[in-house]
Amino acid sequence: MNKKLCVLTALLLVFGAAGAFSIGIGVQGGYDSTIPGNFAITIKPDSLLTFAGNYYAGSDHLALGVSLDYWLDNWQITGPLYWFVGLGIGGLFDFGDELGVQLAGRIPIGLNSFFLNRRIELYAQFVPRIGAQFVPAISFVPFGFEGAAGVRFWFGY
């Protein structure tokens, strides 16, 4: 009987926590100062973390990127309009004639807005960055920037 009670309690805790948790999943398109034209899938838990996986369509060969940003906050301007600033890290894997691997520090700055009871989020961001290339040789990567706009659909509220 105690095992059944423990299992039932654990299930209630898991489903109760899942109801309190939300996640935003979406797409964005943008511009990068080094490889113009990118498309990304974004995932944002209801915390201040944002993840993205990028495909750089403007490249003449396969180039993929990843980013992890921490928003310092998401301040309300008025009504449904908010602004954010954060710190993050990004990586680029360039599969050209030689493999290129870059890491960069990022500062995402942007506007976002929620609609339909916070089920849909529209956003635009500008992201200055600076970093280094590690493959094929270690070198400094000059200042660059990204710009993107996208939509996220929120689940779990």
C-alpha positions as CSV (number, residue, x, y, z in Angstrom):
1,M,0.0,0.0,0.0
2,N,2.9,2.4,0.8
3,K,4.4,1.8,-2.6
4,K,1.1,2.7,-4.4
5,L,0.8,5.9,-2.3
6,C,4.4,6.9,-3.1
7,V,3.9,6.3,-6.8
8,L,0.6,8.2,-6.8
9,T,2.3,11.1,-4.9
10,A,5.2,11.2,-7.4
11,L,2.8,11.2,-10.3
12,L,0.8,14.1,-8.8
13,L,4.0,16.1,-8.2
14,V,5.2,15.5,-11.8
15,F,1.9,16.4,-13.4
16,G,1.4,19.4,-11.1
17,A,4.9,20.7,-11.9
18,A,4.3,20.2,-15.6
19,G,1.1,22.4,-15.4
20,A,3.1,25.2,-13.8
21,F,5.9,25.0,-16.4
22,S,5.7,26.6,-19.8
23,I,7.9,26.6,-22.9
24,G,8.0,28.8,-26.0
25,I,9.1,27.2,-29.3
26,G,9.4,29.2,-32.5
27,V,11.3,30.3,-35.6
28,Q,13.2,33.3,-36.5
29,G,14.9,34.7,-39.6
30,G,17.7,37.2,-39.6
31,Y,20.9,38.7,-40.8
32,D,24.4,38.1,-39.7
33,S,27.3,40.5,-40.5
34,T,29.6,37.6,-41.5
35,I,27.1,35.2,-43.2
36,P,23.9,37.0,-44.3
37,G,20.6,35.2,-44.2
38,N,19.9,32.8,-41.4
39,F,17.0,30.7,-40.1
40,A,16.7,29.5,-36.5
41,I,14.6,27.3,-34.3
42,T,14.3,28.9,-30.8
43,I,13.4,27.4,-27.5
44,K,12.7,29.5,-24.4
45,P,11.6,28.0,-21.1
46,D,9.6,30.2,-18.8
47,S,12.9,31.3,-17.3
48,L,15.2,34.0,-18.7
49,L,17.2,31.5,-20.8
50,T,16.9,31.4,-24.6
51,F,18.3,28.7,-26.9
52,A,18.6,28.8,-30.7
53,G,20.0,26.6,-33.4
54,N,20.8,28.4,-36.7
55,Y,21.1,27.4,-40.3
56,Y,23.0,30.0,-42.4
57,A,21.2,30.0,-45.7
58,G,23.4,32.8,-47.2
59,S,26.5,30.6,-47.1
60,D,27.7,28.8,-50.2
61,H,28.4,25.8,-47.9
62,L,27.0,24.3,-44.8
63,A,27.2,26.6,-41.7
64,L,25.4,25.9,-38.5
65,G,25.2,28.0,-35.3
66,V,24.0,27.6,-31.7
67,S,23.4,30.2,-29.0
68,L,22.5,30.4,-25.4
69,D,21.4,33.7,-24.0
70,Y,20.5,34.8,-20.4
71,W,18.1,37.7,-20.3
72,L,18.9,40.0,-17.4
73,D,15.2,40.9,-17.4
74,N,12.2,41.4,-19.6
75,W,10.9,44.9,-18.7
76,Q,7.4,46.1,-19.6
77,I,7.3,49.3,-21.6
78,T,3.5,49.6,-22.0
79,G,0.6,47.2,-22.5
80,P,1.9,44.1,-24.3
81,L,5.2,45.6,-25.3
82,Y,8.4,44.6,-23.4
83,W,12.2,45.1,-24.0
84,F,15.1,42.8,-22.9
85,V,18.8,42.8,-22.7
86,G,21.0,39.9,-21.9
87,L,24.4,38.1,-22.0
88,G,25.1,35.0,-24.0
89,I,27.5,32.8,-25.9
90,G,27.3,31.6,-29.5
91,G,29.1,29.1,-31.6
92,L,29.5,28.8,-35.3
93,F,30.4,25.6,-37.2
94,D,31.4,26.4,-40.7
95,F,31.8,23.3,-43.0
96,G,33.6,25.0,-45.9
97,D,36.8,23.8,-47.5
98,E,38.2,23.6,-44.0
99,L,36.1,23.2,-40.8
100,G,35.8,26.5,-39.0
101,V,34.8,26.7,-35.3
102,Q,34.1,30.1,-33.7
103,L,32.9,31.1,-30.2
104,A,31.6,34.5,-29.3
105,G,30.2,36.5,-26.4
106,R,26.8,38.1,-27.3
107,I,24.7,40.9,-25.9
108,P,21.1,40.4,-27.1
109,I,19.0,43.6,-27.0
110,G,15.4,43.6,-28.3
111,L,11.7,44.1,-28.1
112,N,9.0,41.5,-27.6
113,S,5.3,41.4,-27.3
114,F,2.7,38.8,-26.2
115,F,-0.7,38.1,-27.7
116,L,-3.7,35.7,-27.1
117,N,-3.2,35.3,-23.4
118,R,0.6,35.0,-23.7
119,R,0.3,32.1,-26.2
120,I,2.1,33.9,-29.1
121,E,5.2,36.1,-28.7
122,L,6.6,38.3,-31.5
123,Y,10.1,39.7,-31.1
124,A,13.0,41.5,-32.8
125,Q,16.5,41.6,-31.5
126,F,19.9,43.2,-32.3
127,V,22.9,41.2,-31.0
128,P,26.5,42.7,-31.0
129,R,29.2,40.0,-30.5
130,I,32.9,39.5,-30.4
131,G,34.9,36.3,-30.2
132,A,37.6,34.0,-31.5
133,Q,38.0,31.3,-34.1
134,F,39.6,28.0,-32.8
135,V,39.7,25.8,-35.9
136,P,41.6,25.6,-38.2
137,A,43.8,28.1,-36.2
138,I,43.3,30.3,-33.2
139,S,42.6,33.9,-34.2
140,F,40.6,36.9,-33.1
141,V,37.2,37.4,-34.8
142,P,36.4,41.1,-35.1
143,F,33.2,42.7,-33.8
144,G,30.1,41.5,-35.6
145,F,26.4,41.6,-35.1
146,E,23.2,39.8,-35.8
147,G,19.7,41.0,-36.3
148,A,16.6,38.7,-36.1
149,A,12.8,38.7,-35.9
150,G,10.7,35.8,-35.0
151,V,7.7,34.2,-33.4
152,R,7.4,31.8,-30.5
153,F,4.3,29.7,-29.6
154,W,3.9,29.1,-25.9
155,F,2.7,25.8,-24.4
156,G,1.9,24.8,-20.8
157,Y,0.2,27.9,-19.3
